[in-house]
Protein backbone atom coordinates (compact mmCIF):
# COMPACT_ATOMS: atom_id res chain seq x y z
CA UNK A 1 0.00 0.00 0.00
CA UNK A 2 1.37 3.37 -0.99
CA UNK A 3 1.22 6.54 1.15
CA UNK A 4 -1.54 7.85 -1.12
CA UNK A 5 -3.59 4.69 -0.57
CA UNK A 6 -3.13 5.00 3.20
CA UNK A 7 -4.23 8.66 3.13
CA UNK A 8 -7.30 7.84 1.05
CA UNK A 9 -8.19 4.96 3.40
CA UNK A 10 -7.90 7.30 6.41
CA UNK A 11 -10.14 9.91 4.80
CA UNK A 12 -12.71 7.24 3.95
CA UNK A 13 -12.67 6.08 7.60
CA UNK A 14 -13.23 9.63 8.80
CA UNK A 15 -16.17 10.11 6.43
CA UNK A 16 -17.76 6.82 7.47
CA UNK A 17 -17.38 7.47 11.22
CA UNK A 18 -18.07 11.21 11.52
CA UNK A 19 -19.37 11.10 15.10
CA UNK A 20 -16.43 9.03 16.35
CA UNK A 21 -13.98 11.36 14.57
CA UNK A 22 -15.66 14.45 16.01
CA UNK A 23 -15.61 13.05 19.56
CA UNK A 24 -11.93 12.13 19.21
CA UNK A 25 -11.05 15.62 18.01
CA UNK A 26 -13.12 17.15 20.80
CA UNK A 27 -11.27 15.05 23.40
CA UNK A 28 -7.91 16.16 22.04
CA UNK A 29 -8.96 19.83 22.04
CA UNK A 30 -10.32 19.66 25.61
CA UNK A 31 -7.18 17.87 26.84
CA UNK A 32 -4.80 20.39 25.27
CA UNK A 33 -6.90 23.32 26.51
CA UNK A 34 -6.93 21.90 30.05
CA UNK A 35 -3.14 21.54 30.08
CA UNK A 36 -2.68 25.09 28.77
CA UNK A 37 -5.13 26.45 31.37
CA UNK A 38 -3.37 24.63 34.23
CA UNK A 39 0.02 25.97 33.15
CA UNK A 40 -1.37 29.51 32.83
CA UNK A 41 -3.07 29.41 36.25
CA UNK A 42 0.05 27.99 37.89
CA UNK A 43 2.25 30.61 36.26
CA UNK A 44 -0.08 33.43 37.25
CA UNK A 45 -0.25 32.24 40.87
CA UNK A 46 3.54 31.98 41.00
CA UNK A 47 3.94 35.51 39.64
CA UNK A 48 1.44 36.85 42.18
CA UNK A 49 3.26 35.22 45.09
CA UNK A 50 6.62 36.51 43.85
CA UNK A 51 5.17 40.02 43.47
CA UNK A 52 3.76 39.94 47.01
CA UNK A 53 7.06 38.76 48.45
CA UNK A 54 9.01 41.34 46.46
CA UNK A 55 6.68 44.08 47.70
CA UNK A 56 8.27 43.60 51.11
CA UNK A 57 11.69 44.34 49.60
CA UNK A 58 14.25 42.08 47.95
CA UNK A 59 17.08 40.42 49.92
CA UNK A 60 15.56 41.66 53.17
CA UNK A 61 16.16 40.43 56.70
CA UNK A 62 14.03 41.60 59.63
CA UNK A 63 15.70 41.79 63.02
CA UNK A 64 13.31 41.80 65.99
CA UNK A 65 14.08 41.91 69.71
CA UNK A 66 13.70 38.86 71.91
CA UNK A 67 11.17 38.13 74.62
CA UNK A 68 11.03 38.97 78.31
CA UNK A 69 9.33 37.49 81.35
CA UNK A 70 7.42 39.92 83.53
CA UNK A 71 5.80 38.91 86.83
CA UNK A 72 6.20 35.28 85.80
CA UNK A 73 4.48 35.83 82.44
CA UNK A 74 6.45 35.25 79.24
CA UNK A 75 5.46 38.12 76.92
CA UNK A 76 6.66 36.59 73.65
CA UNK A 77 8.99 37.57 70.85
CA UNK A 78 9.43 41.29 70.27
CA UNK A 79 8.46 42.29 73.81
CA UNK A 80 12.00 43.18 74.87
CA UNK A 81 13.33 46.71 74.36
CA UNK A 82 16.87 45.66 73.45
CA UNK A 83 17.12 46.95 69.85
CA UNK A 84 18.11 50.57 69.21
CA UNK A 85 18.93 52.71 66.20
CA UNK A 86 22.58 52.45 67.30
CA UNK A 87 22.33 48.70 66.64
CA UNK A 88 21.21 49.45 63.08
CA UNK A 89 24.23 51.73 62.60
CA UNK A 90 26.53 49.03 64.01
CA UNK A 91 25.14 46.38 61.64
CA UNK A 92 25.67 48.72 58.70
CA UNK A 93 29.20 49.50 59.86
CA UNK A 94 30.38 46.01 60.76
CA UNK A 95 28.69 43.67 58.23
CA UNK A 96 30.23 44.19 54.76
CA UNK A 97 27.48 42.34 52.87
CA UNK A 98 24.75 44.70 54.16
CA UNK A 99 23.58 47.38 51.73
CA UNK A 100 21.44 49.42 54.11
CA UNK A 101 19.72 49.17 57.50
CA UNK A 102 16.45 50.78 58.53
CA UNK A 103 15.34 50.89 62.18
CA UNK A 104 11.65 51.61 62.68
CA UNK A 105 8.85 51.61 65.22
CA UNK A 106 5.11 51.49 64.68
CA UNK A 107 1.80 51.96 66.44
CA UNK A 108 -1.89 52.45 65.77
CA UNK A 109 -3.09 56.05 65.43
CA UNK A 110 -6.20 58.05 64.54
CA UNK A 111 -5.70 60.68 61.85
CA UNK A 112 -7.79 63.84 61.51
CA UNK A 113 -7.85 65.97 58.36
CA UNK A 114 -10.50 68.68 58.25
CA UNK A 115 -13.81 66.95 58.90
CA UNK A 116 -12.51 63.47 58.05
CA UNK A 117 -10.72 60.93 60.22
CA UNK A 118 -9.08 57.57 59.61
CA UNK A 119 -7.47 54.87 61.79
CA UNK A 120 -4.18 53.53 60.46
CA UNK A 121 -0.69 52.38 61.43
CA UNK A 122 2.02 55.00 61.90
CA UNK A 123 5.65 54.07 61.19
CA UNK A 124 8.59 56.02 62.53
CA UNK A 125 11.35 55.54 59.97
CA UNK A 126 14.76 56.85 58.94
CA UNK A 127 16.17 57.59 55.48
CA UNK A 128 17.27 53.98 54.86
CA UNK A 129 13.70 52.69 55.02
CA UNK A 130 12.87 53.66 51.41
CA UNK A 131 15.86 51.77 50.00
CA UNK A 132 15.32 48.74 52.23
CA UNK A 133 11.63 48.42 51.28
CA UNK A 134 12.20 49.49 47.65
CA UNK A 135 9.28 51.87 47.99
CA UNK A 136 9.22 55.12 46.04
CA UNK A 137 7.25 58.33 46.52
CA UNK A 138 4.63 58.82 43.79
CA UNK A 139 3.67 62.43 44.61
CA UNK A 140 5.76 65.00 46.42
CA UNK A 141 9.08 63.99 47.96
CA UNK A 142 10.81 61.88 50.58
CA UNK A 143 11.92 63.15 53.96
CA UNK A 144 15.11 65.19 53.84
CA UNK A 145 17.97 63.78 55.98
CA UNK A 146 17.89 66.94 58.05
CA UNK A 147 14.16 66.48 58.70
CA UNK A 148 14.74 62.94 59.93
CA UNK A 149 17.66 64.01 62.13
CA UNK A 150 15.73 66.75 63.96
CA UNK A 151 12.37 64.96 63.99
CA UNK A 152 10.52 67.49 61.83
CA UNK A 153 6.73 67.37 61.82
CA UNK A 154 6.38 66.12 58.25
CA UNK A 155 4.48 63.08 56.98
CA UNK A 156 4.12 60.71 54.03
CA UNK A 157 0.79 59.03 53.32
CA UNK A 158 0.07 55.60 51.93
CA UNK A 159 -2.40 55.61 49.05
CA UNK A 160 -5.24 54.12 51.11
CA UNK A 161 -4.92 56.90 53.69
CA UNK A 162 -4.65 59.58 51.01
CA UNK A 163 -7.72 58.23 49.19
CA UNK A 164 -9.88 58.19 52.32
CA UNK A 165 -8.82 61.53 53.79
CA UNK A 166 -8.34 63.49 50.57
CA UNK A 167 -10.58 61.85 47.94
CA UNK A 168 -10.97 64.93 45.73
CA UNK A 169 -7.81 66.96 46.33
CA UNK A 170 -4.04 66.87 46.32
CA UNK A 171 -2.89 66.30 49.92
CA UNK A 172 0.63 67.70 49.37
CA UNK A 173 1.15 70.68 51.67
CA UNK A 174 -1.96 69.96 53.75
CA UNK A 175 -1.85 69.54 57.52
CA UNK A 176 -2.89 66.30 59.16
CA UNK A 177 -3.31 65.86 62.92
CA UNK A 178 -1.92 62.76 64.62
CA UNK A 179 -2.86 62.50 68.29
CA UNK A 180 -3.51 66.24 68.21
CA UNK A 181 -0.05 66.98 66.79
CA UNK A 182 -0.04 68.74 63.37
CA UNK A 183 2.13 67.27 60.62
CA UNK A 184 2.65 68.73 57.14
CA UNK A 185 2.16 66.24 54.30
CA UNK A 186 5.14 66.24 51.93
CA UNK A 187 4.38 63.18 49.80
CA UNK A 188 2.22 60.20 48.90
CA UNK A 189 3.83 56.79 48.50
CA UNK A 190 3.44 54.60 45.41
CA UNK A 191 1.04 51.67 45.58
CA UNK A 192 2.30 48.50 47.31
CA UNK A 193 -0.87 46.40 47.54
CA UNK A 194 -1.45 43.53 49.93
CA UNK A 195 1.33 41.73 51.75
CA UNK A 196 1.64 37.94 51.84
CA UNK A 197 -0.40 38.06 55.07
CA UNK A 198 -3.28 39.95 53.41
CA UNK A 199 -2.41 43.27 55.06
CA UNK A 200 -3.01 46.49 53.10
CA UNK A 201 0.52 47.92 52.89
CA UNK A 202 -0.85 51.23 51.59
CA UNK A 203 -2.82 51.88 54.79
CA UNK A 204 0.12 53.60 56.53
CA UNK A 205 1.40 56.93 57.77
CA UNK A 206 5.17 57.47 57.66
CA UNK A 207 6.88 59.87 60.06
CA UNK A 208 10.52 60.67 60.84
CA UNK A 209 11.67 58.28 63.57
CA UNK A 210 12.49 60.96 66.21
CA UNK A 211 9.13 62.67 65.65
CA UNK A 212 7.23 59.39 65.98
CA UNK A 213 9.20 58.50 69.11
CA UNK A 214 8.74 61.86 70.81
CA UNK A 215 5.29 62.98 69.69
CA UNK A 216 3.17 60.06 68.42
CA UNK A 217 4.12 56.50 69.35
CA UNK A 218 6.05 57.42 72.49
CA UNK A 219 9.38 56.51 74.00
CA UNK A 220 10.01 53.14 75.59
CA UNK A 221 10.27 53.77 79.32
CA UNK A 222 12.98 51.13 79.75
CA UNK A 223 15.08 52.30 76.79
CA UNK A 224 14.54 55.73 75.26
CA UNK A 225 16.44 54.77 72.08
CA UNK A 226 14.56 51.50 71.51
CA UNK A 227 13.05 50.62 68.13
CA UNK A 228 10.57 47.92 67.26
CA UNK A 229 12.54 46.21 64.48
CA UNK A 230 15.37 46.73 62.01
CA UNK A 231 15.17 46.03 58.28
CA UNK A 232 18.51 44.80 56.95
CA UNK A 233 18.87 44.80 53.16
CA UNK A 234 21.63 42.49 51.89
CA UNK A 235 23.54 43.43 48.74
CA UNK A 236 22.63 40.24 46.86
CA UNK A 237 21.08 36.82 47.48
CA UNK A 238 24.48 35.10 47.47
CA UNK A 239 25.52 37.16 50.52
CA UNK A 240 22.56 36.12 52.69
CA UNK A 241 24.41 33.39 54.59
CA UNK A 242 27.37 35.67 55.29
CA UNK A 243 25.10 38.47 56.45
Secondary structure as UniProt FT lines:
FT   HELIX           3..16
FT   HELIX           18..55
FT   TURN            58..59
FT   STRAND          60..64
FT   STRAND          69..70
FT   TURN            71..72
FT   STRAND          73..74
FT   TURN            77..78
FT   HELIX           85..94
FT   TURN            96..97
FT   STRAND          98..113
FT   TURN            114..115
FT   STRAND          116..125
FT   HELIX           128..133
FT   STRAND          137..140
FT   HELIX           145..150
FT   STRAND          154..157
FT   HELIX           159..165
FT   TURN            167..168
FT   TURN            172..173
FT   STRAND          175..178
FT   TURN            179..180
FT   STRAND          181..189
FT   TURN            196..197
FT   TURN            201..202
FT   STRAND          204..208
FT   HELIX           209..211
FT   HELIX           212..216
FT   TURN            224..225
FT   STRAND          229..234
FT   HELIX           237..239
FT   TURN            240..242
//
